[in-house]
Amino acid sequence: MLTLSDTRPSRHCQGLARRDFLGVGSLAMGGLGLSQMLSVRHALAAAGHPVRDKSVVLLFLQGGPPHIEMFDPKMSAPVEIHSCSGEVQTRIPGITFGGHFEKLSQMTDRFTILRSYRSNNSGHTYQKVASGGNATKATMGALYARVAGTNSPSSGMPTNVLVVPEAIEPGLKLKSNFETKALPTLTAAGDLGPNYVAFNPRGGGQLKDNMQLKLPRNRFDNRRLLLTGLDNLKRRFDDESLVDQTDKYQQQAFEVITRGVAGAFDLSNERPETVASYDTSHLFKNSDVHRWYDMSRASNLLGKQMLMARRLCEAGCGFVTVSDCGWDFHSNKNSPKNLGGMNWLGPQVDHAVAAFLEDVHQRGLSEKIMLVVTGEMGRTPRKNKNGGRDHYGGLTSLLVAGGGVPGGQVIGQSDNHATKPISTPYSPRDLLATVLNTLFDAGEVRVTRGVPPELINLLEESKPIPSLVT
């Protein structure tokens, strides 16, 4: 049988030993091989499955994006409060965004902004926000994998994936900081257990006991070696006429490795003009931002991270978390001023999200892929004495697009200084309910064997944000 694995041990983000793999997540179900597992899951899907044919991409802006600078600029407020970059008029009459979001301002028909969303979190920890405070403490992607299975029944693609900059450039060396330590909380599986932690193509993963191609380096660190190994493997299969002798699911298992999974993670398989449309590397130099400790994990690769997210969704991944770091603008020895940080990271988000929305639209996938853009908190409405903004959980930026969400909306209002909601406030629990009801048929989940009762109760008791569901 075929297995792709690293020859070196590694450790996943919760500290448990996991031997590296280059394939399709946790594929062993008891003694089942990959082809048998796919056959079983195909039969289950045909009999009715609680998972809808939709995916979610969570773009998480780590550090706390300033909500005033994003989508609620408050230009009528005093100078120490209003957006440092001014405002730009959107296609919605009377609605403006912060001055860095020119592209998104002209695409408001494709997404909804919430101005009364608050994370109620004021520290650099993500689990409370990404889990909605549910009883299992599992984040959204882990909850999805628990119901959907750890791998797509059609392609074998891991159903829950984390995309960090190192997944785009395996040789990239970003320094560690507080965001590195907090990152595991963004995809934590809580009481569900480590099997449901997001697959990270940067490193880590479960060993495939029955489908092994030994590689001397971590996951995609050497793509040329990977492709050479797969080519040699395919030739061996072809020479021995083994592929033709296998049944449908054995062939599908082979295709997972040779075409599906590896190809989805490899941007060289994308059309050059599409890659160029996403590319954000020209917007700033990494060396310019890395002089700040708080921005040492920031990178100019967000556009390509979003492109990879789209490719993963197409290949069968149901939940993709994209990590974008550096949004901590205190204006002190470790971080830039509010305006300085926004000058680097704001245009990158504008470009990357606009490219993603346009690409998904052109491919006819807008109804199938939901995009959520948020962070762990907002930032203080009033700038500090140094021109920075500090931690603030009273209001938080939130953009939601696709997956059936109506566009052209701004939901809720904040007060004149963007300190609190003055309309119905929404929380991470409301966002969690919206995401889960997009991904799952709650009625089917209720009668699906093996689903934790806490998750069933969560779906039954929580209510999606009304204006985000149709």
N, C-alpha and C positions, 0 to 999 in steps of 0.2 A: 504494500500500500504506500501511498505517497504522503509524506509529511514535509512541511517546511519549518525548520527550526534553526535557531542560533545554537552554536556549540558552547556559548558562555551562559552562565546563570545571570539572572537579573532580579530586580525586586520591583513590585508594583507600588503604587503610591501609598498604599496602606501598610507597606512594610512586609507583606507576605511574599515568600519566594515564588517567582513565576518564570519559567524558562521561555525565552523569547520565541516568537513564531511569526511567520510571514504569510499567514493565510487568512483564516476565516473565523477567528475567535474560538470559543469553547465548543468544539464540535462533538466531543464524545458524550453520548448519553448511555450510561452503563457500558455495555460492550459494543455499542453500535459504531460502525464506521461512518464516514461522511456520507457515502452514497445511501446507506440504509437510513440515516437520519433525515436526509432530504426526502426520501420516499415516504417516511412516516409523516413528516410535516406537510408534504403535499396532500396526503390523504386527510390530515386534520383540517387543512385550509379548505379543501373541497367540501368538508362536512359542516363548515361554518366556523368563522374565526372572529374574535372580538376586535381585531386590528383593522383599521381602515386603510385604504390605499393612499396614505398621506405620510409626509415626512415633516420634521421640524428642524430648522437650523436656529440655534441660539447663539447669537453673536454677543459675547459677554465682554464688556469694556471694564477691565479690571483696574481698580484704583478709585473709581467713583467719578464718572463723567459729570461735569457741572450742568445741571438741568437748565439753568438760565442760558448758558452758552449754546446749548443744543437746540431745543425746540420751544423755548418760552422766554424770549429775550428781554421782555419788560423794559423797553426803551423809554417809557414815561417815568420810570423810577429814578431816584437819584443816581449819580454817576458811580457811587461806590457799590451800587447794586446791579444796574443794568448790564447787558452783554458788552464785553470789552470789544467785540468785533462788529458791533452794530447789528443790523437785522437785514434780512432779505425777504421780499414779498413772495408768498407762495401762490399757487393757482387757486387757493381758497380765499375768497374775499375777506379781508380783515385779519388774516392769519399770517404771521411772520415767523421765520426761524432765525437762529443765530447766523451771523454773517458768513460763516464757513460752509454753509450747506446750500450752495447755489444749485447744484444738480438735483438734490432731493427736493428742493423747493418747487421744481418744475415737474415733479413726478408724484404729487400728493394724491392723485387719483388712484394710486396703486397701494397705498398703505394708510394706516390710522395711527395717530399720535394720541397718547393719553397724558393729559396735564394734571390729573388728580391721582396719579399712581405714586405710592410711597413705599419704600422697602422697610421702613421702621428699623433700619440697621445702620449703624454708624461706625463700623469697624471693617477691617480687611479680612472678613471671613465670608464665604459664599454659600455655605450649605443651607443656612436658613432661608436665603433668597431663592436658591435653585431647587429647594425641596418644598417651598411653600409652608414649611413648618409641619409637614405631615407626620403621623405617628411613627412611621418606619424610619424617618430621617434620611430616606433615600431621595436623591435628586431626580429631576424629571427624566433624564435619559436612563437612569437605572430602573425607575418604575416602568418605563416603556419596555426595556429589555426583559424585565421580569414577566410581563404578559406576552410580549411578542416572541420571546425566545432570544437567545444571544446572537443568533444568526438568521439572516433572511432565508426563508424556505425556497425561494426561487433562485437565489444566486450564491448563498453561503456568506454573503457580506455580513460583517459584524453589524448589529442593529444599533449600537450605541458607540459613537466614535468621538474622540477629542482631537481637534486639529490645532496644533501649536506651530509657531514659526519653524521649528526644527523639522517638522514634517515636510516642509517645502524645500528647505536647504539642509540636508542632513549634516553637513559640515559646519553649520552655523553654531557659534559658541556664544550664547548669551549668559551673562553673569547671573548668579542667584541673588535674590533679594526677598522682601516680605511676600511678594506675589508668588514666588517659587514655593514658599512654604504653605501659602494659602491655596494654591492651585488644586491639590487633592480634594479640597472641600467642594469644588465646583462640580465634580462628577462622582461624589461619594455615593456608595450604595447602602449606607446605614445598616439596618438590621437585615436587609436582604442578602448580605454577604458579598465577598469580593468578586464572585463570578460576574456580577452585574456592573462593576466599575467600567467606565468607558474604555474601549480599545484605544490605545495611544500609539499611532504609527511611529512615534519618535523612539519608542523602546518599551519593552515589557510585553507580556502576553502568555497565553497558555500553550504548552507543548502539545503537538498533535502526535499521539502515539501511533496512529495508523497511516499517516501520510507525511513522510519525512524526507526533506531535501536539505541536507546539512549545509549550512552557510557559516563562514567564519566571522561574520560581522553582524551587528544588530540590524534587524529588520530591513529598512531601506537605506542603510548607510552606504551601500555599494550597489546601486541599481544595475550597473553594467554586469556585475557578477551574478546578480539575481537573474537577469534576462538570459545570460549565457547558460546558467544552470538549468533554467526552464527550457531553453532551446534544446540542450543536450538531452534532457529528460523526455521531451516530446519526440525527439528523433529515436530514442530508445524504444518508446512506446510504439511509434510507427513501424520501426524495423521488426519488432516482435509481433506486430499485428494485434497488440493487446487491446487497443482502444475499440476496435471494431467488435471485439468479443464481449465487451462489457454491456450491461444493461443501461437503460436511460439514465439512471441516477449515478452510476459509476462514471458515465461520460460527463454528466453535469458536474460531478465532483472534480473531474480533471479540468473542465472548463473554468471552474471557480478559480483554480490556481493559475492556469496558463493565460486566461483572458480577463476574467471578471475582477477579482480582488486586486491583483497586482496592477492591472491596467487602470483601475479607478484611482489608485493612489499616485499614478505617474502622469504628471501634467504634460510630458512630452508627447502623449497620445492625443492631446487636444490640438485643435487648429491653431496655428500661430497667431492669427488675427484675433481669436477669442482670448488667448492668453494676454495679448497686448492690450485688449480692451479692459481687462481686469487689473493690469499691472499698476502697482502704486509705488514701485521702488524709486521712481523719479521725483517723488514729492518731498523727500528729505533723506539725508544720509544718517544711517544708524549711528555713526560716530558722533554726530552732532547732539544726539539726545542721550547717549550713553555716559556722558560726563555727569549726569544726575543719577544718584543711586536709585531713586524711586522710578527711574525710567530705564534701568539697566536691562529689563526684559522687553522693552518696547522694540518694535521692528517695523520696517517699511514693506512687509510681505503680506499685509492683510488682504490685498486684492487677490493674490494667489491662494490664500487660505480660503477665501470665499468661493473661488473657482473649484477648489478641491471639495468643498462642502457640497456644491451642486453636483459634482461628479459622483460623490458617495451616495447622495439621495437617489440619483438615477440608477445606481448599481444595487439598490435595495436597502440602504441604511435608513432607518426610521428616525434616528435622532443624532444630530451632529452638533457638538459644541465647539465654537470657534473662540479661541482665547486671544484677546488683544489687550496688551498690558501698557502700563505707563500713565494711567489717568489719575494721577495724584498730584495736584498742583497747589501745594501749600505755599510756595515761594519761600524756601529756606535753603539751607546748605545742601539738602538732599533732593530738592525738587524745584522746577521752574515756576515762574509766575503763571497765573491763570492764562493770560494771553499768549505767553510763549508756548506753553504746552498745547493750547488749542491750535496755534499756528502750525504745529507739526501734525497732531493727531486728528484734528477736525477735518481737514481736506481729505485725509486718507479714508476716513469712514464715509464721507460724502461720496467719494469716487467708488470705493469698493461696494457699498450697498447699492448705489445707483447701477453699477455694472451688473451686479447680481440680479436685481429686479428686472432689468432690461433683458438679460440673457434668459432668465426663467420665463419671462413673458414670450419671447421669441420662440422658445421651445414648447410653448403650450403647457407649461408646468405650473402656472401660477396657482391653480386650484389644488394642486397636489403637494406643494411645498410651502409651509408656513415659515416666515422669518420673524424672529423676535430679537430686538436689539435693546439691551438694557445693561445695567451694572449693579454692583452691590449697594449703591447709595447715590445720592446727589451730593452737592457741595453747598456750603453756606451761602445764602443769598448775599450777605454783606461781605465784601472782600476784606481780608485782614490788612494790617498796616503795611505789609510788604507787597500787596497786590496779588495775593493768592486767595484761594478759597479752601476752607477746611471741611472736615467730614460732616455729613448731614443726612439724616434718614427721613426728614419730614416730607421731602418730595424727591422723586427719582425719574429720570428719563425712561420712556418706554415707547418703542415703535413696533407695530405689528403689521405684517403684510402677508397676503396669500393664504392658502389653505382654506379658502372660503370666507376670509375676513373681508367685509366691504371696505373699499378704499374711499379716499376723499373726506375723512372724518377727523375731527379733533374732539376727543371725548374729555369732558370735565374741564374745570377751571381752577386756577390757583388764585390766591389773593394778589393785591397790587405789587407786593414785593417778593412773590414766589416763595413764601415761607410755609404755606399749608394749602390744602385743598379747600375750596369753598363750595364744591359740589360733591357728589358721592365719592368718597375716597375708595381707591382700590389697592389691594395688597398683593404680595407674592402668592398668597393662597388663592386669590381670585385668578391670577395669571396661571397658576398651576392647573386649576380647574378648567380654564379655557384651553390650555394645551392638551390636557388629557382627553377632554371631550372632542378635540379635533382628531386625535390619534386613535381613540377607541370608541367602539359602540358599547355604551355603558350597560345596556341590556344583555349583550352577549358576554361581557366580562362577568356579570353576575352569575351566569350559569356555566362559566368555564372552570373546569376542575383544576385545583392546585393554586388558584390565585389567592394570595393572602387576604384574609377578611378585612385587614386594615385598608387595603387598596380598594376593595369593593365598597367599604363604607365611605372612603374618600370620594369615590366617583358618585355615590348616591347622595352624599350630604353637601358636597361643594357645588357652587353655582358658577358657571362661566360668566365673564363680563358680558352683559346683555348685548351691547352694541357691536361685539366682536363675533357674534354667532348669527347665522341666518336660519 
